[in-house]
Amino acid sequence: MAEIKIKSVAKRFGKVEALKSIDLTIADQEFLVLLGASGCGKTTLLRIVAGLETASEGEIWIGDKRVDQLPPRDRGIAMVFQNYAVFPHLTVFENIAFGLRMAKVDQATIEKRVSKTAELMHIEALLKRYSGQLSGGQRQRVAVARALAMEPEVLLMDEPLSNLDALLRMEMRAELKSVLAESKTTTIYVTHDQVEAMSMADRIAIMNKGEIVQASDAVDIYRNPAHRFVGSFIGNPPMNFLPAKPRSEDTWSVAGVKLSGPNHNAAASASSVEFAIRPEDLIPVSEASEDAFTAQVRVIEPLGSHVLASCMVDDQLFRVVVDSDKSLQQGDTLYVKPMYDRMRWFDSSTERSL
């Protein structure tokens, strides 16, 4: 069993607090993605789990063993980095076998594991080639195969696909998800790419400024952001935000539009409230009404199956996704109603959802 428990882990570099008391449990065989912008602390947390960085506070457990005091070689982990680190003077077979030879595994076992992992990664025909004869995607497959050949309890991956072109990255996402499900390895995967995270992960932990602000599955994070940052970071385009003012007991005025929202008593502790809606959750209507936003179209971006209209509502940027067959021009006035079950509300002071 390779359940990982991160208990109250903090990391400080002088006066800079890179991680703020992180608590997170990754289940046995779970594929968890640490997602966030550059500098949020995700790689620092991964390096602490790996033993490449020492935590200022807290504990790391793998299974029933505390490992934060152990060297990396004794933690039962393998790593795949952004830089493939494939040895150019070794064949693919020798690259995959490298860690096994360092661990003094017998030759019969080496051949068996190399053959198995090469088959998993669909590179069995490349075993006699050198890295200079491989494409970027093939070298990435070799790096993953080398890690899996060690049969680690835990696999740590730090932006392993970021050096690949867009089409190859899409192919490798599907490949990795399938391989890791078959290998039954507990995986922590670091990325800043939300598409990678949402398409691959069993669960996503979103980090911001050294904290985990939400950890859940992709659909829940997309539909029910627990923090304003999550709504602004997840989704392309991200959520629209507009200030809300109280009207009656559970109705709010948002850019002059009357909307049902959280009960005022429930929102009483909030110094101010924000309304949020995703651009695709707005329905164009033919005329103005008290529950429709009036949006002035500024920029039109045809994107194949749909059109992204960047508009202004109450002097604030407001994006709307409409069908590609809808005729829109710059300067048009667009009336849109929000889907009521897709509206979200945030406390502006804490940035938490209401």
C-alpha positions in Angstrom: 0.0 0.0 0.0 1.4 3.4 -1.0 -0.9 6.0 0.5 0.9 9.3 1.0 0.1 11.5 3.9 1.5 15.1 4.0 1.0 16.4 7.5 1.3 20.1 8.3 4.3 20.6 5.9 5.7 24.1 5.8 8.8 25.4 4.0 10.5 28.7 4.5 13.4 30.2 2.6 14.6 32.9 4.9 11.6 35.2 5.3 9.8 33.8 2.3 7.1 31.3 3.2 7.0 29.0 0.2 4.5 26.5 1.8 2.0 27.2 4.5 1.2 24.1 6.6 0.0 21.8 3.8 -2.2 18.8 4.8 -3.0 16.4 2.0 -3.7 12.6 1.7 -3.1 10.8 -1.6 -4.9 7.4 -1.7 -3.2 4.2 -2.8 -3.0 4.1 -6.6 -4.5 7.6 -6.9 -3.3 9.9 -9.7 -3.2 13.3 -8.0 -2.2 16.5 -9.9 -0.7 19.6 -8.1 -1.9 22.5 -10.3 -1.0 26.1 -10.0 0.7 29.1 -11.5 4.5 29.4 -11.4 5.8 30.2 -7.9 2.8 28.7 -6.1 4.9 26.0 -4.3 3.9 22.9 -6.2 7.4 21.8 -7.2 8.7 22.6 -3.7 6.1 20.3 -2.2 7.0 17.6 -4.7 10.7 17.9 -3.9 9.9 17.6 -0.2 8.0 14.3 -0.8 11.0 13.1 -2.9 13.5 14.1 -0.3 15.3 16.6 -2.6 14.2 19.4 -0.2 13.8 19.5 3.6 10.6 20.7 5.1 10.9 23.4 7.7 8.0 21.7 9.6 5.7 18.7 9.2 5.9 15.0 8.3 5.7 12.9 5.1 4.3 9.3 5.4 4.3 6.7 2.6 2.1 3.8 3.7 2.8 3.2 7.4 6.4 4.6 7.2 7.5 8.1 8.0 10.0 9.0 5.3 10.8 12.7 5.8 14.0 11.8 7.7 15.0 9.2 5.0 17.3 9.8 2.0 15.5 9.7 -1.4 16.8 6.2 -2.3 15.1 4.7 0.8 11.6 6.2 0.1 10.4 3.8 -2.5 9.9 6.5 -5.1 10.8 7.2 -8.7 10.8 10.6 -10.5 10.3 11.9 -14.1 11.4 15.4 -14.8 10.7 18.1 -17.4 14.2 17.4 -18.7 14.1 13.8 -19.9 17.7 13.0 -18.6 18.0 10.2 -21.1 21.7 9.1 -21.3 22.9 9.7 -24.9 25.7 7.1 -24.8 23.2 4.3 -23.8 20.7 2.4 -25.8 17.0 2.6 -24.9 17.3 -0.8 -23.2 20.3 0.3 -21.1 18.6 3.6 -20.2 15.5 1.7 -18.9 17.7 -0.8 -17.1 20.0 1.9 -15.5 18.3 2.2 -12.2 17.9 -1.6 -11.9 21.6 -2.1 -12.4 22.4 0.5 -9.8 20.2 -1.4 -7.4 22.1 -4.6 -8.3 19.0 -6.4 -9.7 19.9 -9.7 -11.4 20.0 -9.8 -15.2 17.0 -12.0 -15.7 14.8 -9.6 -13.6 16.2 -6.6 -15.5 15.3 -8.1 -18.9 11.9 -9.0 -17.7 11.1 -5.6 -16.3 12.6 -3.7 -19.2 10.5 -5.8 -21.6 7.4 -5.2 -19.6 7.7 -1.4 -19.3 8.9 -1.0 -22.9 5.7 -2.8 -24.0 3.6 -0.6 -21.7 5.1 2.5 -23.3 5.0 1.1 -26.8 8.7 1.4 -27.4 9.7 -2.3 -27.5 10.9 -1.8 -31.1 13.3 0.9 -30.0 15.3 -1.0 -27.4 18.5 -1.1 -29.5 18.4 2.6 -30.5 20.4 5.5 -29.0 18.6 8.7 -27.8 19.9 10.7 -30.8 17.8 8.4 -33.0 14.6 9.2 -31.0 12.0 11.9 -31.2 11.1 14.0 -28.2 8.0 11.9 -27.5 10.0 8.7 -27.7 12.6 10.1 -25.2 9.8 11.0 -22.8 8.5 7.4 -23.1 11.9 6.1 -22.2 12.1 8.3 -19.2 8.7 7.1 -17.9 9.6 3.5 -18.7 12.9 3.8 -16.7 10.9 5.1 -13.7 8.3 2.4 -13.9 10.9 -0.4 -14.3 11.9 0.3 -10.7 8.4 -0.7 -9.7 8.2 2.2 -7.2 5.5 2.6 -4.6 5.2 6.2 -5.6 5.9 8.0 -8.9 6.6 11.7 -8.9 6.4 13.7 -12.1 7.4 17.3 -12.5 5.9 18.9 -15.7 7.1 15.9 -17.8 5.2 17.0 -21.0 6.0 20.7 -21.1 8.8 20.2 -23.7 6.6 18.5 -26.2 4.6 20.1 -29.0 0.8 20.4 -28.6 -0.3 17.3 -30.6 2.3 15.1 -29.0 1.4 16.4 -25.6 -2.2 15.4 -26.2 -1.2 11.9 -27.3 1.1 11.5 -24.3 -1.6 12.6 -21.9 -3.8 9.7 -22.9 -0.8 7.3 -23.0 0.3 8.2 -19.5 -3.2 8.0 -18.0 -3.6 4.5 -19.4 -0.1 3.3 -18.4 -0.3 4.6 -14.9 -3.8 3.0 -14.3 -2.3 -0.3 -15.5 0.8 0.0 -13.4 -1.3 0.8 -10.3 1.3 3.2 -9.0 0.4 6.1 -6.7 1.3 9.2 -8.7 1.8 12.9 -7.9 2.0 15.0 -11.0 3.0 18.7 -11.1 1.8 21.0 -13.9 0.7 24.5 -14.6 -1.4 23.3 -17.5 -5.0 23.0 -16.5 -5.9 20.9 -19.6 -3.3 18.3 -18.5 -4.6 18.3 -15.0 -8.3 18.1 -15.8 -7.9 15.4 -18.5 -5.5 13.1 -16.5 -6.1 13.4 -12.8 -8.3 11.3 -10.5 -8.1 14.4 -8.2 -6.6 17.9 -8.5 -5.1 19.9 -5.7 -5.0 23.6 -6.7 -2.2 25.6 -5.1 -2.0 29.4 -4.7 0.6 31.3 -2.7 1.9 28.2 -0.9 -1.6 26.9 0.1 -3.9 24.2 -1.3 -7.2 26.2 -1.9 -9.2 23.2 -3.2 -8.7 19.5 -3.8 -11.4 17.6 -5.7 -12.1 15.9 -9.0 -12.0 17.9 -12.2 -15.8 18.3 -12.7 -16.4 19.5 -9.1 -13.5 22.0 -9.3 -14.8 23.4 -12.6 -18.5 23.6 -11.6 -18.1 24.4 -7.9 -14.9 26.5 -7.3 -14.4 26.8 -3.5 -12.2 29.9 -3.9 -12.2 32.9 -6.3 -8.7 31.9 -7.5 -10.0 28.5 -8.7 -12.7 30.2 -10.8 -10.2 32.7 -12.2 -7.5 30.0 -12.9 -9.6 27.1 -14.2 -11.4 27.4 -17.5 -10.4 29.0 -20.8 -11.8 31.6 -20.7 -12.1 31.9 -16.9 -15.1 32.9 -14.9 -16.6 36.4 -15.1 -16.8 38.3 -11.8 -19.0 41.3 -11.0 -19.7 43.0 -7.7 -23.1 42.3 -6.1 -25.2 44.6 -3.9 -28.0 43.3 -1.6 -31.6 44.0 -2.5 -34.3 42.0 -0.6 -33.7 39.0 1.7 -32.1 36.7 -0.9 -31.9 38.8 -4.1 -29.0 40.8 -5.3 -28.3 43.6 -7.8 -25.4 42.7 -10.2 -24.7 45.4 -12.9 -28.4 46.5 -12.5 -29.6 42.9 -13.0 -31.9 41.3 -10.3 -30.6 37.8 -9.4 -31.5 35.3 -6.7 -28.4 34.5 -4.5 -27.3 33.6 -1.0 -29.5 34.7 1.9 -28.3 38.0 3.2 -27.9 36.6 6.7 -25.6 33.8 5.4 -23.5 36.5 3.7 -23.6 38.9 6.6 -20.0 38.3 7.5 -18.8 39.2 4.0 -17.7 42.8 3.7 -18.7 42.6 0.0 -20.0 39.9 -2.3 -19.1 39.0 -5.9 -21.2 37.2 -8.5 -19.5 34.8 -10.8 -20.5 32.9 -14.0 -18.7 31.0 -16.7 -18.8 32.5 -20.2 -20.5 29.4 -21.6 -23.2 29.5 -19.0 -24.7 32.7 -20.4 -27.7 32.4 -22.7 -28.2 35.2 -25.4 -31.7 36.6 -25.5 -33.3 39.0 -28.0 -34.1 41.9 -25.7 -33.3 43.6 -22.5 -35.0 42.5 -19.2 -34.4 42.9 -15.5 -32.7 39.5 -15.3 -30.4 39.9 -18.4 -27.1 41.6 -18.6 -26.5 44.3 -21.2 -23.1 43.7 -22.7 -21.3 45.9 -25.2 -19.2 43.8 -27.6 -15.6 44.9 -28.0 -13.7 41.9 -29.5 -15.0 38.9 -31.5 -12.8 35.7 -31.6 -14.1 32.9 -33.9 -12.9 29.6 -32.4 -14.5 27.0 -34.7 -17.4 25.4 -32.8 -18.1 28.6 -30.9 -17.4 32.4 -30.8 -15.8 34.1 -27.8 -17.1 37.7 -27.4 -15.2 39.9 -25.1 -17.6 42.5 -23.8 -18.0 45.3 -21.3 -20.6 45.2 -18.5 -20.7 48.1 -16.1 -17.2 49.1 -17.3 -15.8 45.6 -16.5 -14.6 42.9 -18.9 -17.3 40.2 -19.4 -16.7 37.3 -21.7 -19.6 35.4 -23.4 -19.4 32.1 -25.4 -22.0 31.9 -28.2 -22.6 29.4 -31.1 -20.5 30.0 -34.2 -23.7 30.5 -36.3 -24.7 33.6 -34.3 -23.9 36.8 -36.1 -22.0 39.3 -34.0 -20.1 42.4 -34.8 -17.8 44.7 -32.8 -19.9 47.4 -31.2 -23.1 45.3 -31.0 -25.2 45.2 -27.9 -25.6 41.6 -26.5 -28.3 40.6 -24.0 -27.5 37.5 -22.0 -29.2 35.6 -19.1 -27.2 33.5 -16.6 -28.1 29.8 -16.1 -29.4 30.0 -12.5 -27.9 26.7 -11.5 -24.5 27.7 -12.7 -24.2 31.0 -10.8 -21.7 31.3 -8.0 -21.1 33.8 -5.2 -17.9 34.7 -3.4 -17.0 36.7 -0.2 -14.7 39.3 -1.6 -12.7 39.6 1.6 -11.8 35.9 2.1 -12.3 35.0 -1.6 -14.2 31.9 -0.4 -17.5 30.7 -2.0 -20.7 31.5 -0.2 
